């Protein structure tokens, strides 16, 4: 094994070890102490395209894309592409800060998946920024890990107006072109998203308005697809409290042209009258967003399924009375389990009730 491969293997093992050790302290270690790192501020004003790129003063961030697609074969498909950046050393302890940093401070991990009604394909890859193997930049925007990539199609794209995404695994690959039909959306107070009663928070915005065209290849059989996609950007240093065990999150495209993002954080000894912290953002067909604080959105489990030996809620009822929303969402494929270093459930969902539509459901912490 050459020197480069040895470094990559060793650092990949280090990341896996840290993930396992931190798993009990907030999901995936997101509730561990973050002394020495920056923390989100409600006074922060986002700037673009700068904030599309990495924030190395914070411990963790991600670029997170999900897509609901229909193939020219008439089948429903879901696609996920995620890049995680995780800092292991606070920035004031770094000795090297270039993109080709050989220090163990910046670790990168990618998740990609394709989901059909009867199959779920998952791939995970890890890398360092050594020799440009992984990273992100703001202008022109690009986020990549090994040969996976999410990138803008021009250098003048402050709103993620035109992106291309590609990834592959052992039994799948995809290449999608995405055109935004609306503005960026800021969650919480101008992108300051509170995650616990104690005030843990992140900076969080989305581009939820993508129209998509492209192709998916499953087991050597290509299919053309069209549909919608939703891109989330989030960064923080300690977004959860130490005893929050995980979250349930949805991004929904409703039949009237509006959209809904909602999540509930489970657990937490800092509770006020309960152990669930719930937040939501409703987005009008024109892209105007209204954020709702804890308690305005109701998320109730309807039924559970045994997935990978775990009991996981795969059908939900959501109510947002302020917008006359009373819906049930159900997984397209109940077995959409991400058997990755941080295991979780992620897959497309069907919407019924006061509104219909399609969306994505993510559930973490079901160990």
N, C-alpha and C positions, 0 to 999 in steps of 0.2 A: 504494500500500500504506500503511495507516495505521500509527501509531507502535507500537501493540501488536503488529501482525503483523510489523513489521520486527524488533522485539526477539525475538520467538519464532523467526523464521527465522534470525536471526544466532546465537542461542544453540544452535539445533538443529545448525547447521553447525559450531559450536565443539565440541559433543559428538562429532559424527562425526569431526572432525579428531583430537581427543584419543584416541578409540577406536582409530583406525588407527595413531597413533604409539605407543600403549602395547601393541598387540597382541603384540609379540614378548617382552614382559617378564611372563611368566605369562599364562595365557589372559585376554584382554581387559584386560590391565593389572593383574590382581589380585595380581601378584607385585611390583609397583613399590613403592619405598620410601614409607612412610606417616608420615614424621616430622610431628609436630604433631597427629596424630589419636589417639584412644583405641584401646587394644588389648584384646581379650577377656582375661578373667581366670578361672582355674578356681575362684576363690572367689566369683564372682558368683552371687547367688541371684535367679532371675527372679521378677518380680512382675507379676500380671495384675489388671486389663487393661492396665496401663502398658506392658508390653513388647510388646503388640500394635501399639503406635504406633511412630513413627520414633525413631531414635537418632542425632541430628545430630552427636554428638561422634565418631561412627565415619564412615569414608569411604564405605562401600557397604552396602546391604542390599536385601533383596527379600521380596516377598509372592508366593508361587508356588503356583498351584493346577493340578492335573491331575485329569481325571475319565475313567473308563471307563464308557461308557453303551451301552444298547441301545434302539433306537427301536421305536415301535409298528409300524414297517414290517419289523421283524425284523433290521435291519442293526446292525452294531457301529459305534460312534462314539467318538472321543477328543476331549476339549476341554482346552485350556490357557488360563490367564489369568495373566499375570505383570506385576508392577509393580516396577521397579528405581529406587532412589534412589542418586545418585552425587554426592558432594561434591567440588568442584573446589578449594576453599580450606579449610585447616584451621580449625576453629571459633574459635581465638584470633585469627584474622585477619579474621573477619567483622565488618562494621560494622552490619549489619542482621540481625535474627534473627526477625522476625515471619513469619507464614505467607505474607504478600504481599511477601516480600523481593524487591527488584529487583536485588540483587547476583548475580553469576554463580556463586554458591557451590553451590546445590542444583539438580541437573538430574534430570529424571524421564523414564523411558522405559517404555512398555508393549508387551508382546507378547501376541497372542491368536491362537489357531489352532483349527481343527476338522479332524479326520482321519477319513476313511472308508477301507475296504479299497482303494479305487481313486482317491482324491483327497485332497489336502492343501491347506487354505486358510490363509493366513497374513496377519496385519496387524501393523504396527508404528506406534506413535504416540509423539511426544515432546512435552514441555511443561515449563514452569517453574511455580513456585507463584504466579506473577504472577496477581493477581485470582482466586486459588483454582482455577486451571486444573488443578493436580495437587497431590497431597499425601496425607497419612495422619494419622489421629488415633486415640487409644486408647479413648475412652469418650464417646459410643457409637462403637464401632470402625467406621472407614470408610477405605478406600484407593481412590483414584480418579485417573484421568488423562483429561482431556477428558470425553467422555460414557461412558467405561468405569468400572465401579464394582464393588467387593467390599465388602459392608457387613453389619454385624450387624443383626438385626431387632429388637433391644431395646438399651437402655442398660446393662442388667445382664447381661453375657454374658462372664465372665472366661475361659471355656473354648472360645470359638468354637462355642457350641452350636447356633446358628441363623443362617446367613448366606445372602445372596443375591448372585449374581454375574451381570454382564451385560457384553457386548462386541459389537462389530460390525466387519466389514471390507467390502471391496468386494463380495464374493459370499457373505457369511455374517453371521449374527448368532445370539446365544443368550442365554437368560435361564434361570437355574437356581436352585432353592431347595434348601438343604442343611441337614440335621439331623444333628448329631453323635450317635453311638451309643456313645461311649467317651471317655476322658480325653485331655488333651494328653500328648504323648510327648516326652521329652528325650533327645537323642542325645549320645553320648560320656559325659563325667562331668557329670551334671546340666545338660546343655545346652552344655558346653564341648567342642567337636568339633575334634579335632586333624587337620590336613590334610597334614602333612609330617613327615619325620624330624627336621627342624630345629625343629619345634614351632609352625609357623604354625597358626592356629586361627580358629574362628568361634564365635559363640553360635548354637545351632541347635535348634529344636524344631518339632514338627509337630502337626497335628490330622488323623490319618489315618482317622478313623472315620465319615466323612460318608456318609449315604444321600441320594441325589439324585433330584429330579424336576424337570421343566421342559420346555423346547422349544428346538430348533435350527431355524434357517431357512437353507436352502441354495438359492441362486438363486431366491428367492421361494417356495420350497416348504417349509412348516413341518412338523416331525415332533416328536411328543411322545417324550420320553426318560426313562429311569430308570437308576439305577446307583449307582456309588460315586465318591467324590472324596477327594483327599489334599491338604492345605494345608501347605506348608513356610514357615517363617519363619527367616531367617538374616541375621546382620549381622557385619561385621568391618571391618578397615581394610587388612590385607594377609593374606588367607587362604591364599595360595599362596607358594611360594618362586619366585624370579625365573625359574628354568629348568624349572618344571613346565608342561607344554604343554597340559594339559587334563584332563578327567575323564570317566568313564563311570559313570552313576548309575541306580539302579533303585528304584522303589517298587512293591511287589507285594502283592496281596491273594490269599492262598492258600485253597484249598478247605476246609481245616479250621478256618477262621476266624482264623488267625494272619496276621501281616503281616511283611514284610521290607523294610527299607531298606538298600541297600548302595551303596558307591561305591569306585572306584579312581582315584587320582591318578597320572598318567603323567609320568615324567621327574623330574629333580631331582638335582643334583650332591651333595646331602647324604645320599645313600642309605646304607643299611646292608644290604649283601648283595643289592641289587636296585634297580630304578628304579620300582617300583610300590608305592604306599602304599594299602592297602585297609582299609576300616572297614565295620561293619555294625551294625544294630539289629534285633533280633527282637522282635516284639510279640505277646503272647498274645491269644487271643480275648477275654479280659477287659480287655485294655489294659495289662497289666504288661509293661514293656520291659526287655530285657537288651542292653547294648551290648557289642560285640566289638571288640577292638583289632586293629591290623594283623596280617594273617596268618591269622586265623580263618576268614574268608570267602574262597573261591576264585572268581575271575571269569575265565573263559577264553573267548576268541573261538571261535565255531564256524564261522561263515561270514561273508563280507563281500559287499557290494553296491556297485556304482558308482552313486553318488548325487550329482547336481549336479557331475559330473566328478571326484568324490573317491571313494576306496575307504573305505567305512565298515562296521564290523562290525554287522550287523543280526540276528545270532543269537548267543546266549551260553549257556554252561553255568555254573551257579552251584552251589557246594557249601558247605553249612554243617554239618559233621559233628556239631556239638554239638546240633543239632536234627533230625538225620536228613533234611536237605534236600539233594536232588540233582536239580536241575531244568534244563530248557532253556527259554529265553525267545526268542521270535521276533517280529519287528516285524509288526504288523497290516498296515502299508503301508511298504514299504522306502524309499519316496521322501518320507518326512516330513522334508524339509529346511527349516530355518528360514532363509530368505534375508533376514536382518535385518542390522543394523549390526554385531552380533557373530554371525556365522553359526554354526549348530550343528544337530544332529539331535535331534528331540524327537517322540515319538509313542507310541501305545498298543502293548502287547505281549501275546502269548498265552503262557501258562505250561503246560508239560507235564513229566512225569517223576514223581518221588516225590510231588509235589503238582501240582495243576492250579489254574488261576485266570487272573486278568488283572492287568495293571499298566501302568506307564509306564517308558520308557527314554529317557534323555537322554545325549548324547555331544557333547563340545565339543573344540575344538582340532584338528579334522580339516580343515586348511586345504588 
